[in-house]
Amino acid sequence: MERSAVVLAGGFSSRFGQDKGALELNHKPLIKHVVDAVKPLVDETIVVTNSQERADRYSKIVGPNIKFAIDVEQAKGPLVGALTGFEAAQGNYALLLPVDVPFVSRDVIDLLFELCHGRSAVIPRWPNQQIEPLHAVYHVQIALEAAKIAVDEGKLNVRAMIEGMRGVRYVSTLVIQELDPEFRTFFNVNTPLDLRKAEVMVKPRKRK
């Protein structure tokens, strides 16, 4: 098995006050937007949640053939969620995504996987040097070992995992812009305002 996708859905959605993955955008839950986008491009999709109850709820939304992993340490942040996902992954490489990116581009995903061969990770990087570690592809075994070391040291930021990895490739967002001119891939639904923006984004544009 070559490609896995790990979707992080273990957060508490504090800014929404409700389960963000189940929020509907254009009559479709956010988690299904993400799963449907990645499913044709990978050999398996793993959704990481913080409880069996949430996993059961999501399984009814996303349909069959989606794996679930329960975050071993709830509320510890995305690094522990990523570690849980990497442990469950059967692929050599794994795409890491949050549950709240409904416009993730299949072309961008495919590019990241292609660029990851022979590397420990491929991570988008903006001109100001900010990186997108939750929109990236990782070599599963290398990332898993680095994540374990970071967690053991009490470092719970995904960047701590990356700092422990050699052979990371950074791909400029200027390259990604060729495939995704408006950077919709990176649009997160973090707040009710973001959801309203997303609702506008899904509406077809009127031709002039």
C-alpha positions as CSV (number, residue, x, y, z in Angstrom):
1,M,0.0,0.0,0.0
2,E,1.4,3.3,-1.0
3,R,-0.9,6.2,0.0
4,S,-2.8,6.9,3.1
5,A,-4.8,9.9,4.2
6,V,-5.1,10.9,7.9
7,V,-8.0,13.3,8.7
8,L,-7.7,14.9,12.1
9,A,-11.2,15.2,13.6
10,G,-10.4,15.1,17.3
11,G,-10.6,18.7,18.2
12,F,-13.3,20.1,20.5
13,S,-14.4,22.9,18.1
14,S,-14.4,25.4,20.9
15,R,-15.0,28.4,18.7
16,F,-18.2,26.7,17.3
17,G,-19.5,25.2,20.5
18,Q,-20.5,22.1,18.5
19,D,-19.0,19.2,16.5
20,K,-17.4,21.0,13.6
21,G,-17.0,17.9,11.4
22,A,-20.7,17.4,11.3
23,L,-21.5,21.0,10.3
24,E,-23.1,21.1,6.9
25,L,-21.8,23.2,4.0
26,N,-24.0,23.1,1.0
27,H,-26.1,20.3,2.6
28,K,-23.0,18.1,3.2
29,P,-21.0,17.7,6.5
30,L,-17.5,19.1,6.5
31,I,-16.0,15.7,7.2
32,K,-17.6,14.3,4.1
33,H,-16.3,17.2,1.9
34,V,-12.7,16.2,3.0
35,V,-13.1,12.5,2.8
36,D,-14.7,12.6,-0.6
37,A,-11.9,14.8,-1.9
38,V,-9.1,12.5,-0.8
39,K,-10.7,9.1,-1.2
40,P,-10.0,8.7,-5.0
41,L,-6.3,9.6,-4.5
42,V,-5.4,7.2,-1.7
43,D,-5.4,3.5,-0.8
44,E,-7.0,4.1,2.6
45,T,-8.5,7.0,4.6
46,I,-8.2,7.1,8.4
47,V,-10.2,9.5,10.5
48,V,-8.8,10.3,13.9
49,T,-11.3,11.2,16.5
50,N,-11.2,11.8,20.3
51,S,-14.0,9.3,21.2
52,Q,-15.7,6.2,20.0
53,E,-19.0,8.1,20.1
54,R,-17.7,10.6,17.6
55,A,-16.3,7.8,15.4
56,D,-19.6,6.1,15.4
57,R,-21.4,9.3,14.4
58,Y,-18.9,10.1,11.6
59,S,-19.0,6.5,10.3
60,K,-22.7,7.1,9.5
61,I,-21.8,10.2,7.6
62,V,-18.8,9.1,5.5
63,G,-20.0,5.7,4.5
64,P,-18.1,2.4,4.3
65,N,-14.4,1.6,3.8
66,I,-13.3,4.5,6.0
67,K,-11.1,3.5,9.0
68,F,-11.3,5.2,12.4
69,A,-8.6,5.6,15.1
70,I,-9.3,7.0,18.5
71,D,-6.8,9.6,19.8
72,V,-4.9,7.9,22.6
73,E,-4.6,11.2,24.5
74,Q,-7.6,13.5,24.2
75,A,-7.1,17.2,24.0
76,K,-3.3,17.0,23.5
77,G,-3.4,18.7,20.1
78,P,-2.8,17.8,16.5
79,L,0.6,16.1,17.0
80,V,-0.8,13.3,19.1
81,G,-3.7,13.0,16.6
82,A,-1.1,12.7,13.8
83,L,0.8,10.1,15.8
84,T,-2.4,8.1,16.3
85,G,-3.1,8.3,12.5
86,F,0.4,7.3,11.5
87,E,0.3,4.3,13.8
88,A,-2.9,3.2,12.1
89,A,-1.7,3.9,8.5
90,Q,-0.7,1.0,6.2
91,G,0.7,3.2,3.4
92,N,4.3,4.3,3.0
93,Y,3.2,7.9,2.7
94,A,0.3,9.7,4.5
95,L,-1.5,12.9,3.7
96,L,-2.3,14.8,6.9
97,L,-5.3,17.1,6.8
98,P,-7.7,18.7,9.4
99,V,-11.4,18.0,9.2
100,D,-12.3,21.6,8.4
101,V,-10.8,22.1,4.9
102,P,-13.8,21.6,2.5
103,F,-12.1,22.9,-0.6
104,V,-8.9,20.9,-0.5
105,S,-7.7,20.4,-4.1
106,R,-7.1,17.0,-5.5
107,D,-4.5,18.4,-7.9
108,V,-2.6,19.8,-4.9
109,I,-2.8,16.5,-3.0
110,D,-1.6,14.6,-6.0
111,L,1.4,17.0,-6.4
112,L,2.4,16.6,-2.7
113,F,2.3,12.8,-3.0
114,E,4.4,12.9,-6.2
115,L,7.0,15.2,-4.6
116,C,7.3,13.1,-1.5
117,H,9.1,10.1,-3.1
118,G,12.5,9.8,-1.5
119,R,11.7,12.5,1.1
120,S,10.6,12.4,4.7
121,A,7.9,14.9,4.0
122,V,6.6,17.5,1.6
123,I,5.2,20.6,3.3
124,P,3.8,23.8,1.6
125,R,5.6,27.0,2.6
126,W,4.6,30.6,2.1
127,P,7.0,33.3,0.9
128,N,7.2,34.6,4.5
129,Q,8.5,31.1,5.5
130,Q,5.3,30.1,7.3
131,I,4.5,26.4,6.7
132,E,1.4,24.4,6.4
133,P,2.2,21.2,8.4
134,L,-1.5,20.1,8.5
135,H,-1.7,20.2,4.7
136,A,1.3,18.0,4.0
137,V,2.4,14.5,3.0
138,Y,4.7,12.5,5.3
139,H,6.8,9.3,5.1
140,V,4.8,7.4,7.7
141,Q,7.6,5.5,9.5
142,I,10.0,8.5,9.6
143,A,7.2,10.9,10.8
144,L,6.0,8.3,13.3
145,E,9.4,8.0,15.0
146,A,9.9,11.8,15.0
147,A,6.4,12.3,16.5
148,K,7.0,9.7,19.3
149,I,10.3,11.5,20.2
150,A,8.6,14.9,20.3
151,V,5.7,13.7,22.4
152,D,8.1,11.9,24.8
153,E,9.9,15.2,25.2
154,G,6.7,17.0,26.0
155,K,6.7,18.9,22.7
156,L,3.1,18.7,21.4
157,N,3.5,21.0,18.3
158,V,3.6,19.4,14.9
159,R,6.6,21.6,14.1
160,A,8.5,19.7,16.8
161,M,8.0,16.5,14.8
162,I,9.2,18.2,11.6
163,E,12.3,19.6,13.3
164,G,13.3,16.0,14.2
165,M,13.1,14.9,10.5
166,R,15.8,15.0,7.9
167,G,15.0,15.2,4.2
168,V,12.0,17.4,4.4
169,R,11.1,19.1,1.1
170,Y,9.3,22.4,1.2
171,V,7.1,23.3,-1.8
172,S,6.5,27.0,-2.4
173,T,2.9,28.1,-2.3
174,L,3.7,29.9,-5.6
175,V,3.9,26.5,-7.2
176,I,0.6,25.4,-5.5
177,Q,-1.0,28.6,-6.8
178,E,-0.6,27.3,-10.4
179,L,-3.0,24.5,-9.4
180,D,-5.1,26.4,-6.9
181,P,-5.1,30.1,-7.8
182,E,-7.2,31.2,-4.8
183,F,-5.5,28.9,-2.3
184,R,-8.9,27.4,-1.4
185,T,-7.0,24.3,-0.3
186,F,-5.9,26.1,2.8
187,F,-9.2,27.6,3.7
188,N,-10.2,26.5,7.2
189,V,-13.7,26.7,8.7
190,N,-12.7,27.8,12.2
191,T,-15.6,30.1,13.1
192,P,-19.2,30.8,12.2
193,L,-18.0,33.6,10.0
194,D,-15.7,31.2,8.1
195,L,-18.7,29.0,7.5
196,R,-20.7,31.9,6.0
197,K,-17.7,32.7,3.8
198,A,-17.5,29.1,2.7
199,E,-21.2,29.2,1.8
200,V,-20.5,32.1,-0.5
201,M,-17.5,30.2,-2.0
202,V,-19.6,27.2,-3.0
203,K,-22.2,29.2,-4.9
204,P,-21.5,29.2,-8.6
205,R,-20.2,32.4,-10.0
206,K,-22.4,34.4,-12.3
207,R,-21.1,34.8,-15.8
208,K,-20.6,38.4,-16.9
